[in-house]
């Protein structure tokens, strides 16, 4: 269980992207839902994926996990209002299973690489 927590924390952005891609593919035959999804994905890009500074709302810093949950809820609710609730549910289940399998089986030993280990493995640039 600690491996899953560590991987979920380390690969949070990757896992969110995988779930969003699975959700996208589940909406291929629903054009109105694709438009709604595209609008919510723009919000994902601007508020979660492409943001480098912490999100400030009313002078307070908002944690990435709060942004993740809020955007997830907004996306799911918006898509359910377009009458594709079952597609969204199945896509979320498939995405969570994929993410869960990766988090359970991905080893945690090599998540963080030391500079000395990188130099020994040939990962440093030879151009100085």
C-alpha positions in Angstrom: 0.0 0.0 0.0 2.9 2.4 0.6 4.2 1.7 -2.9 0.8 2.8 -4.3 0.8 6.0 -2.2 4.4 6.8 -3.1 3.7 6.2 -6.9 0.4 8.1 -6.7 2.2 11.1 -5.2 5.2 10.9 -7.6 3.2 10.3 -10.8 0.1 12.4 -10.0 0.2 14.5 -13.1 0.9 11.4 -15.3 -2.0 9.5 -13.8 -4.4 12.5 -14.2 -3.4 12.7 -17.9 -3.9 8.9 -18.4 -7.4 9.1 -16.9 -8.3 12.1 -19.0 -7.1 10.4 -22.2 -9.2 7.3 -21.4 -12.1 9.6 -20.7 -11.5 11.3 -24.1 -11.5 8.0 -26.0 -14.8 7.0 -24.3 -16.5 10.2 -25.8 -15.6 9.7 -29.4 -19.2 9.0 -30.6 -20.7 11.9 -28.6 -19.9 15.2 -30.3 -21.6 17.5 -27.7 -19.8 15.8 -24.9 -16.5 16.2 -26.8 -17.1 20.0 -26.9 -17.8 20.1 -23.2 -14.8 17.9 -22.6 -12.6 20.2 -24.7 -13.7 23.2 -22.6 -12.9 21.4 -19.4 -9.6 20.1 -20.8 -8.6 23.7 -21.5 -9.3 24.4 -17.8 -7.1 21.4 -16.9 -4.3 22.7 -19.1 -4.3 26.2 -17.7 -5.0 25.3 -14.0 -3.1 22.0 -13.5 -0.8 20.9 -16.3 0.9 24.0 -17.6 1.1 26.0 -14.4 4.5 26.6 -12.8 3.6 28.9 -10.0 1.2 27.9 -7.1 -2.4 28.8 -7.7 -3.5 31.8 -5.6 -7.1 32.4 -4.8 -7.9 35.4 -2.6 -4.3 35.6 -1.6 -4.2 31.9 -0.4 -2.1 29.2 -2.0 -4.3 26.3 -3.3 -2.7 22.8 -3.1 -2.3 20.8 -6.3 -4.4 18.0 -4.9 -7.3 20.4 -4.3 -7.1 21.6 -7.9 -7.0 18.0 -9.1 -10.1 17.0 -7.2 -12.0 20.2 -8.1 -11.2 19.9 -11.8 -12.1 16.2 -11.7 -15.4 16.9 -10.2 -16.2 19.8 -12.6 -15.3 17.6 -15.5 -17.4 14.6 -14.4 -20.4 16.7 -13.5 -20.2 18.7 -16.8 -20.1 15.4 -18.8 -22.9 13.8 -16.8 -25.1 16.8 -17.8 -24.5 15.8 -21.4 -26.1 12.4 -20.7 -23.0 10.3 -21.0 -23.0 9.2 -17.4 -22.4 5.5 -18.0 -19.6 6.3 -20.5 -17.9 8.5 -17.9 -18.3 5.9 -15.2 -16.8 3.1 -17.3 -14.0 5.4 -18.5 -13.2 6.4 -14.9 -13.2 2.8 -13.8 -10.9 1.7 -16.7 -8.6 4.7 -16.0 -8.4 4.0 -12.2 -7.6 0.3 -12.9 -4.8 1.2 -15.3 -3.4 3.7 -12.9 -3.8 1.3 -10.0 -2.0 -1.5 -11.8 0.9 0.8 -12.6 1.1 2.2 -9.1 1.0 -1.3 -7.6 3.7 -2.8 -9.8 6.0 0.1 -10.5 9.1 -0.2 -8.3 9.9 2.7 -6.0 13.6 2.2 -5.7 14.6 4.3 -8.7 12.1 7.2 -8.5 14.8 9.7 -7.4 18.2 9.7 -9.0 21.3 11.0 -7.3 23.8 13.0 -9.3 26.6 10.5 -8.6 24.3 7.7 -9.8 23.4 9.6 -12.9 27.1 10.2 -13.7 27.9 6.5 -13.3 25.0 5.6 -15.5 25.9 8.0 -18.3 22.9 10.3 -17.8 24.9 13.5 -17.6 25.7 15.7 -20.6 29.2 15.5 -21.9 29.0 19.1 -23.2 30.2 21.5 -20.6 
